[in-house]
Amino acid sequence: MVTRSPKSSKPSKPSNPSKPSSKARAPKRKVTVRSSVKKSAPTTASIEVANDRLGVANKKSASGIEAAAVTGTGNSTGTGNGSGNGSGNGNGNGQRIAQRIDQRNDRVALTFLGTFIAALFFVLGAGFGNSQGNSLVDSAIDELVSNSTIEVDRGTLERAAIEGALKASGDGWANYFPSTTLEALNNLTANVLTGIGVSIREARSGAIEIAGIQENTPAFRNGLQVGDQLIQINGTDVQGASVTTVAALIRGDLGKEVVIQVNRNGASKVFSLLTERVDVKTVDASQITPDIAYLAVNTFASGTSSEFYEALKSLNSSKGVVIDLRDNPGGLIEEAVSIAELFIGRGVVVSYRANGEEKVFSASNPNPSRVPVVLIINKGTTSAAEILAGAFQDRNRGVVIGEKSFGKGSVQEFMTLRDGSKLELTVALYLTPSGRTIEGVGIVPDLRVANSEIKVKALQILGGLAQLGAKGN
């Protein structure tokens, strides 16, 4: 989850069930064309003749204006005294020839003008129809609502159409958030909420899985595990649902029973839990040795960097810091950048380019910590957590150990629809300071270490770095 900017979309308009015939459309075009030019009879007449020749107007019309147009063409098939042989009751052939030359020049100019206006109205008409939402999808929904033998909710069909379009787009991180789920969306970065103590994410398969479990919460006490894929919540199938929809189903009033069915390595398991107030602690800190601080960042929510800073100040870190990012699902990119700034000081932390503009997140700290740092990652380290690890790695500011991270390094932005609901769409890819992409690749650790040996290896590395630092001084 990252900072996104809302955009608006075009309104929709239900399609007209009765399709007019071509004969009915021709007079309407004539009226429209006449209203756009100077309202003199010869001008209007000539434009409509041009449209007749282009197949725009209805040739079977017999209005007085069209008759006048034919009379003024100089066509030998026309009736009246303006025939092409020059005979008649005029005042002289020379005068009539001059008049015809003027008329011919006027007709040529007006023919071009008529063609241009007809083309312009065709383009504007098509654009206007689309802007009103008269699309194939709208027509299909109209037919379903009008002709279904069972009661069908239009909003449900529209939501299904939107979610189907997002899946078909190939954007694996795209989401649709109905207006009723926006509170749950805001709660994803909140620090206090009612729930069972889990963080969730969307896996590459599209399944919603548990990304992290906070200690001393209902999920922790009842045996839920990181990686469990959610199948049902209180009997509602959530396969294919969005993260915020699932989060809204899990959270609720204090003491609410939540029955969760999960898929764990191919086996189905069911858990019954009661929701409670969960104070989301995003940073767990401890003194791993008398002079080495250990800080596990569980997620990047609002205020995580401040929580990290306060915890770091309370500990002795003279010989180094261990930053544990295992199973961190990501979160607010600004919080990750602020933590990086405590150690990196100055320079680029992460960047991306979207819509032709480059966005750079930089550190600006004149007095950063100089102690050695080890960062721990695993396959559950995602998004903003990967960005933090990549920045330390590229700036040679810390050693990254563990296993390759998840590989989610794309930028999503929110676009607000007319009813207040939101689309979340991928607009760019994050780049580490050296220009590496994370999306689909992940962060490869400097040293691969088994989970059972991770803390011991971190202490060994910090000990070695501290000795090197002492020799350098």
C-alpha positions as CSV (number, residue, x, y, z in Angstrom):
1,M,0.0,0.0,0.0
2,V,1.3,3.3,-1.1
3,T,0.3,7.0,-1.5
4,R,-2.2,7.3,-4.2
5,S,-3.9,10.1,-5.9
6,P,-7.7,10.0,-6.7
7,K,-9.0,10.4,-10.2
8,S,-12.4,10.7,-11.5
9,S,-14.2,8.6,-14.1
10,K,-16.9,9.3,-16.6
11,P,-20.5,8.9,-15.7
12,S,-22.6,6.2,-17.2
13,K,-25.9,6.3,-19.0
14,P,-28.3,3.5,-19.6
15,S,-28.7,2.5,-23.2
16,N,-31.8,3.3,-25.3
17,P,-33.8,0.1,-25.8
18,S,-35.3,1.3,-29.0
19,K,-32.8,1.8,-31.8
20,P,-33.8,4.4,-34.4
21,S,-33.7,3.7,-38.1
22,S,-31.4,5.5,-40.6
23,K,-34.4,7.3,-42.0
24,A,-35.2,8.8,-38.6
25,R,-31.7,10.0,-38.1
26,A,-31.2,12.0,-41.3
27,P,-33.6,14.9,-40.5
28,K,-32.0,15.2,-37.1
29,R,-28.5,15.7,-38.6
30,K,-29.9,18.3,-40.9
31,V,-31.3,20.4,-38.1
32,T,-28.1,20.0,-36.1
33,V,-25.9,21.1,-39.1
34,R,-28.1,24.1,-39.8
35,S,-27.8,25.3,-36.2
36,S,-24.0,25.4,-36.4
37,V,-23.7,27.7,-39.4
38,K,-24.9,31.1,-40.5
39,K,-28.7,30.9,-40.9
40,S,-29.1,32.1,-44.5
41,A,-31.2,29.9,-46.9
42,P,-28.6,29.4,-49.6
43,T,-25.9,28.4,-47.1
44,T,-28.1,25.8,-45.4
45,A,-29.3,24.5,-48.7
46,S,-25.8,24.0,-50.1
47,I,-24.6,22.2,-46.9
48,E,-27.4,19.8,-47.1
49,V,-26.7,19.0,-50.7
50,A,-23.2,18.2,-49.7
51,N,-24.4,16.0,-46.9
52,D,-26.8,14.3,-49.4
53,R,-23.8,13.4,-51.6
54,L,-21.9,12.0,-48.6
55,G,-24.8,9.8,-47.7
56,V,-25.4,11.7,-44.5
57,A,-28.8,13.2,-45.2
58,N,-31.9,11.3,-46.4
59,K,-32.2,11.6,-50.2
60,K,-35.9,10.8,-50.0
61,S,-36.7,14.1,-48.3
62,A,-38.6,16.6,-50.4
63,S,-38.5,19.8,-48.3
64,G,-38.6,23.2,-49.9
65,I,-35.0,23.8,-48.8
66,E,-33.8,20.7,-50.7
67,A,-35.8,21.7,-53.8
68,A,-34.2,25.2,-53.7
69,A,-30.8,23.6,-53.4
70,V,-31.4,21.5,-56.5
71,T,-32.6,24.5,-58.4
72,G,-29.4,26.3,-57.6
73,T,-27.0,23.6,-58.7
74,G,-26.9,24.3,-62.4
75,N,-27.5,20.6,-63.0
76,S,-29.0,19.8,-66.4
77,T,-31.4,17.5,-64.7
78,G,-32.9,20.2,-62.5
79,T,-36.2,21.8,-63.2
80,G,-36.9,25.4,-63.7
81,N,-35.3,28.3,-65.6
82,G,-31.7,27.6,-64.4
83,S,-31.0,24.7,-66.8
84,G,-27.5,24.2,-68.1
85,N,-28.2,25.2,-71.8
86,G,-28.3,28.9,-70.9
87,S,-31.8,29.5,-72.4
88,G,-34.7,31.1,-70.5
89,N,-36.1,34.4,-69.6
90,G,-33.0,36.0,-68.1
91,N,-31.6,39.5,-68.9
92,G,-28.6,38.0,-70.8
93,N,-26.3,35.1,-71.1
94,G,-23.3,37.0,-69.7
95,Q,-25.1,37.9,-66.5
96,R,-26.3,34.3,-66.0
97,I,-22.8,32.9,-66.7
98,A,-21.3,35.2,-64.1
99,Q,-23.9,34.3,-61.6
100,R,-23.3,30.6,-62.2
101,I,-19.6,31.0,-61.7
102,D,-20.2,32.7,-58.4
103,Q,-22.7,30.0,-57.4
104,R,-20.2,27.3,-58.4
105,N,-17.5,28.8,-56.3
106,D,-19.9,29.2,-53.4
107,R,-20.9,25.5,-53.8
108,V,-17.3,24.3,-53.7
109,A,-16.5,26.2,-50.6
110,L,-19.7,25.2,-48.9
111,T,-19.2,21.6,-49.9
112,F,-15.9,21.5,-48.1
113,L,-17.5,23.3,-45.1
114,G,-20.4,20.9,-45.1
115,T,-18.0,17.9,-45.2
116,F,-16.0,19.3,-42.3
117,I,-19.0,20.0,-40.2
118,A,-20.5,16.6,-40.9
119,A,-17.3,14.9,-39.9
120,L,-17.0,17.1,-36.8
121,F,-20.5,16.2,-35.6
122,F,-19.8,12.6,-36.2
123,V,-16.8,12.7,-34.0
124,L,-18.4,14.9,-31.3
125,G,-21.5,12.7,-31.4
126,A,-19.6,9.5,-30.9
127,G,-17.6,11.1,-28.0
128,F,-20.8,12.5,-26.4
129,G,-22.4,9.0,-26.6
130,N,-19.4,7.4,-24.9
131,S,-19.2,10.1,-22.2
132,Q,-22.8,9.3,-21.2
133,G,-21.7,5.7,-20.6
134,N,-23.8,4.2,-23.4
135,S,-21.4,1.2,-23.5
136,L,-21.8,-2.4,-24.3
137,V,-21.4,-3.2,-20.6
138,D,-24.2,-0.7,-19.7
139,S,-26.4,-2.3,-22.4
140,A,-25.8,-5.8,-21.1
141,I,-26.6,-4.8,-17.5
142,D,-29.8,-3.0,-18.7
143,E,-30.9,-6.2,-20.4
144,L,-30.1,-8.3,-17.3
145,V,-32.0,-6.0,-15.0
146,S,-35.0,-5.7,-17.3
147,N,-35.4,-9.3,-18.4
148,S,-34.1,-11.5,-15.5
149,T,-36.6,-13.9,-14.1
150,I,-35.2,-13.2,-10.6
151,E,-34.7,-9.9,-8.9
152,V,-31.2,-8.6,-9.8
153,D,-29.5,-5.7,-8.1
154,R,-27.9,-3.3,-10.6
155,G,-25.2,-2.3,-8.2
156,T,-24.1,-6.0,-7.7
157,L,-23.8,-6.4,-11.5
158,E,-21.8,-3.2,-11.8
159,R,-19.4,-4.3,-9.1
160,A,-19.0,-7.7,-10.7
161,A,-18.3,-6.0,-14.1
162,I,-15.7,-3.8,-12.6
163,E,-13.9,-6.6,-10.7
164,G,-14.0,-8.7,-13.8
165,A,-12.5,-5.9,-15.9
166,L,-9.7,-5.5,-13.3
167,K,-8.9,-9.2,-13.4
168,A,-8.9,-9.2,-17.2
169,S,-6.6,-6.2,-17.3
170,G,-3.6,-8.3,-16.1
171,D,-2.9,-5.9,-13.2
172,G,-2.3,-8.4,-10.4
173,W,-2.5,-5.7,-7.7
174,A,-5.6,-3.9,-9.0
175,N,-8.5,-3.6,-6.6
176,Y,-12.0,-2.2,-6.4
177,F,-13.2,-0.7,-3.1
178,P,-17.0,-0.1,-2.9
179,S,-17.9,3.0,-0.9
180,T,-19.2,0.7,1.9
181,T,-15.7,-0.7,2.4
182,L,-13.7,2.6,2.6
183,E,-13.7,2.6,6.4
184,A,-12.0,-0.8,6.3
185,L,-9.5,0.6,3.8
186,N,-8.6,3.5,6.1
187,N,-8.3,1.0,9.0
188,L,-5.6,-0.9,7.1
189,T,-3.1,1.7,8.2
190,A,-4.6,2.4,11.6
191,N,-3.0,1.6,14.9
192,V,-6.0,0.7,17.0
193,L,-8.9,-1.5,15.8
194,T,-11.2,-4.3,16.7
195,G,-10.3,-7.6,15.2
196,I,-8.4,-10.9,15.7
197,G,-4.8,-9.7,15.3
198,V,-3.8,-10.6,11.8
199,S,-2.5,-8.6,8.8
200,I,-3.6,-9.9,5.4
201,R,-2.4,-9.5,1.8
202,E,-3.2,-10.7,-1.7
203,A,-0.9,-13.5,-2.9
204,R,0.2,-13.8,-6.5
205,S,-2.4,-16.5,-7.0
206,G,-5.1,-14.0,-6.1
207,A,-5.9,-15.6,-2.8
208,I,-6.1,-13.6,0.4
209,E,-3.6,-14.9,2.9
210,I,-2.4,-14.1,6.4
211,A,0.7,-12.0,6.2
212,G,1.4,-11.5,9.9
213,I,0.0,-12.4,13.3
214,Q,0.4,-10.2,16.4
215,E,1.3,-11.9,19.7
216,N,-1.3,-12.2,22.4
217,T,-4.3,-11.8,20.1
218,P,-7.1,-14.2,19.2
219,A,-5.4,-15.3,16.0
220,F,-2.2,-16.0,17.9
221,R,-3.9,-17.9,20.7
222,N,-6.0,-20.0,18.4
223,G,-3.3,-21.3,16.1
224,L,-3.7,-19.3,12.9
225,Q,-0.4,-19.2,10.9
226,V,1.3,-16.9,8.4
227,G,0.5,-18.2,4.9
228,D,-2.9,-19.6,5.7
229,Q,-5.2,-18.8,2.8
230,L,-8.7,-17.5,3.7
231,I,-11.5,-19.5,2.1
232,Q,-14.6,-18.4,4.0
233,I,-15.5,-15.9,6.8
234,N,-18.7,-16.5,8.6
235,G,-19.9,-18.6,5.7
236,T,-19.1,-16.0,3.1
237,D,-16.8,-17.2,0.3
238,V,-14.0,-14.7,0.0
239,Q,-12.0,-16.4,-2.7
240,G,-11.4,-13.7,-5.3
241,A,-12.5,-10.9,-2.9
242,S,-10.4,-7.8,-2.3
243,V,-8.2,-7.2,0.8
244,T,-10.5,-4.5,2.2
245,T,-13.6,-6.7,1.7
246,V,-12.0,-9.5,3.7
247,A,-10.8,-7.1,6.4
248,A,-14.2,-5.6,6.8
249,L,-15.7,-9.1,7.3
250,I,-13.0,-9.9,10.0
251,R,-13.4,-6.7,12.0
252,G,-16.5,-5.8,13.9
253,D,-17.9,-5.0,17.3
254,L,-16.1,-6.3,20.5
255,G,-16.9,-9.9,21.2
256,K,-18.2,-10.7,17.7
257,E,-17.7,-14.3,16.7
258,V,-15.6,-14.8,13.5
259,V,-15.6,-18.3,12.0
260,I,-12.7,-18.6,9.5
261,Q,-12.0,-21.4,7.1
262,V,-8.5,-21.5,5.7
263,N,-6.4,-23.6,3.3
264,R,-3.1,-24.6,4.9
265,N,-0.9,-26.5,2.6
266,G,-3.9,-28.1,0.8
267,A,-5.8,-29.0,4.0
268,S,-8.9,-27.2,5.1
269,K,-9.0,-25.9,8.7
270,V,-11.8,-24.0,10.6
271,F,-11.2,-21.6,13.5
272,S,-13.7,-19.9,15.7
273,L,-12.5,-16.7,17.3
274,L,-13.9,-13.7,19.2
275,T,-12.9,-10.2,18.2
276,E,-11.3,-7.9,20.7
277,R,-9.6,-4.6,20.9
278,V,-6.2,-4.8,19.2
279,D,-3.6,-2.2,19.9
280,V,-1.5,-2.6,16.8
281,K,2.1,-2.6,17.8
282,T,4.0,-2.1,14.6
283,V,7.5,-2.4,16.3
284,D,8.7,-5.0,18.8
285,A,12.0,-4.0,20.4
286,S,14.4,-5.7,22.8
287,Q,18.0,-5.7,23.9
288,I,19.3,-8.8,22.2
289,T,22.8,-8.3,23.8
290,P,23.9,-5.5,26.2
291,D,25.0,-3.4,23.3
292,I,23.0,-4.6,20.3
293,A,19.4,-3.5,19.7
294,Y,16.8,-5.8,18.0
295,L,13.8,-4.1,16.3
296,A,11.1,-6.2,14.5
297,V,8.9,-4.0,12.2
298,N,5.6,-5.8,11.8
299,T,4.1,-3.4,9.3
300,F,4.4,0.2,8.1
301,A,1.4,2.0,9.4
302,S,0.9,5.6,10.4
303,G,3.4,6.4,13.1
304,T,5.6,3.3,12.6
305,S,8.8,5.4,12.1
306,S,8.2,7.4,15.3
307,E,7.6,4.2,17.2
308,F,10.8,2.8,15.7
309,Y,12.8,5.9,16.7
310,E,11.5,5.9,20.3
311,A,12.3,2.2,20.7
312,L,15.8,2.7,19.3
313,K,16.5,5.6,21.7
314,S,15.4,3.5,24.7
315,L,18.0,0.7,23.8
316,N,21.7,0.5,23.8
317,S,22.8,0.0,20.1
318,S,26.5,1.0,20.4
319,K,27.6,-2.3,18.7
320,G,24.8,-2.5,16.2
321,V,21.1,-2.8,15.3
322,V,19.2,-5.8,13.9
323,I,16.1,-4.8,11.9
324,D,13.8,-7.8,11.4
325,L,11.5,-7.4,8.4
326,R,10.3,-11.0,8.1
327,D,6.6,-11.4,7.2
328,N,6.2,-7.6,7.0
329,P,3.4,-7.0,4.4
330,G,4.5,-3.5,3.7
331,G,2.4,-0.4,4.1
332,L,3.1,3.3,3.9
333,I,6.2,4.0,1.9
334,E,6.8,7.3,3.7
335,E,7.2,5.4,7.0
336,A,9.8,3.1,5.5
337,V,11.7,6.1,4.0
338,S,11.8,7.8,7.5
339,I,13.3,4.7,9.1
340,A,16.0,4.5,6.3
341,E,16.8,8.2,6.9
342,L,17.8,7.4,10.5
343,F,20.8,5.4,9.2
344,I,21.4,6.5,5.6
345,G,21.4,10.2,6.2
346,R,21.3,11.7,2.7
347,G,20.5,10.5,-0.8
348,V,17.9,8.6,-2.7
349,V,16.0,5.8,-0.9
350,V,13.6,4.8,-3.7
351,S,12.1,6.3,-6.8
352,Y,9.6,5.7,-9.6
353,R,8.4,7.3,-12.8
354,A,4.7,7.6,-13.6
355,N,2.9,9.6,-16.3
356,G,6.2,11.0,-17.5
357,E,7.2,12.4,-14.1
358,E,9.8,11.1,-11.7
359,K,9.0,10.8,-8.0
360,V,12.1,10.5,-5.7
361,F,12.0,9.7,-2.0
362,S,15.2,10.9,-0.4
363,A,16.8,10.9,3.0
364,S,17.9,14.2,4.5
365,N,19.4,13.7,7.9
366,P,22.6,15.6,8.7
367,N,23.4,13.4,11.7
368,P,22.4,9.7,11.0
369,S,23.4,6.8,13.2
370,R,26.7,5.2,12.2
371,V,26.3,1.9,14.0
372,P,26.4,-1.3,11.8
373,V,23.1,-2.7,10.8
374,V,21.8,-6.2,9.8
375,L,18.4,-6.6,8.2
376,I,16.5,-9.9,8.2
377,I,14.1,-10.7,5.3
378,N,12.2,-13.8,4.1
379,K,9.6,-14.7,1.5
380,G,6.9,-12.8,3.4
381,T,8.9,-9.5,3.3
382,T,6.8,-7.4,1.0
383,S,6.5,-4.0,-0.7
384,A,7.7,-1.1,1.6
385,A,9.7,-3.6,3.6
386,E,11.5,-4.7,0.5
387,I,12.2,-1.1,-0.4
388,L,13.8,-0.5,3.0
389,A,16.0,-3.6,2.6
390,G,17.0,-2.6,-1.0
391,A,18.0,0.9,0.1
392,F,20.3,-0.4,2.8
393,Q,21.8,-2.9,0.4
394,D,22.4,-0.4,-2.5
395,R,23.8,2.3,-0.2
396,N,26.1,-0.2,1.4
397,R,24.6,0.8,4.8
398,G,23.7,-2.7,6.1
399,V,23.9,-6.4,5.4
400,V,20.8,-8.2,4.3
401,I,20.4,-11.8,5.4
402,G,17.7,-14.5,5.3
403,E,15.9,-15.6,2.1
404,K,14.7,-13.9,-1.0
405,S,11.8,-11.5,-0.4
406,F,8.3,-11.6,-1.9
407,G,8.9,-9.3,-5.0
408,K,6.1,-6.7,-4.8
409,G,7.6,-3.4,-5.9
410,S,4.9,-1.6,-7.8
411,V,3.2,1.7,-7.2
412,Q,-0.6,1.7,-6.8
413,E,-2.8,4.9,-7.0
414,F,-6.4,5.4,-6.1
415,M,-8.9,6.7,-8.6
416,T,-12.2,7.9,-7.1
417,L,-15.4,7.0,-9.0
418,R,-18.6,9.1,-9.1
419,D,-20.3,7.2,-6.2
420,G,-17.3,7.6,-4.0
421,S,-16.0,4.1,-4.5
422,K,-12.3,3.7,-5.5
423,L,-10.1,1.8,-8.0
424,E,-6.6,0.9,-7.0
425,L,-4.4,0.6,-10.1
426,T,-0.7,-0.1,-10.7
427,V,0.9,3.0,-12.3
428,A,4.6,2.5,-11.9
429,L,7.4,0.3,-10.6
430,Y,9.7,1.2,-7.7
431,L,13.4,1.4,-8.3
432,T,16.1,1.0,-5.6
433,P,18.9,3.6,-5.4
434,S,20.9,1.7,-8.0
435,G,18.0,1.4,-10.4
436,R,17.0,-2.2,-9.6
437,T,13.3,-3.2,-9.9
438,I,11.8,-5.2,-7.1
439,E,8.5,-6.3,-8.8
440,G,8.5,-10.0,-9.7
441,V,12.2,-10.3,-8.6
442,G,12.4,-9.5,-4.9
443,I,15.4,-8.6,-2.8
444,V,18.1,-11.3,-2.8
445,P,19.9,-11.3,0.5
446,D,23.6,-10.8,0.8
447,L,23.8,-14.0,2.8
448,R,21.3,-16.8,2.7
449,V,20.6,-18.0,6.2
450,A,18.2,-20.7,7.5
451,N,15.5,-19.3,9.8
452,S,16.7,-21.4,12.7
453,E,20.2,-19.8,12.6
454,I,19.2,-16.3,11.7
455,K,19.7,-14.4,15.0
456,V,23.0,-16.1,15.7
457,K,24.3,-15.2,12.3
458,A,23.1,-11.6,12.7
459,L,25.1,-11.3,15.9
460,Q,28.2,-12.8,14.2
461,I,28.0,-10.3,11.3
462,L,27.5,-7.4,13.7
463,G,30.5,-8.5,15.7
464,G,32.6,-8.6,12.6
465,L,31.4,-5.2,11.4
466,A,32.1,-3.7,14.8
467,Q,35.7,-4.9,14.7
468,L,36.2,-3.5,11.3
469,G,34.8,-0.2,12.4
470,A,37.1,-0.1,15.4
471,K,40.1,-0.8,13.2
472,G,39.1,1.9,10.8
473,N,38.9,4.4,13.6
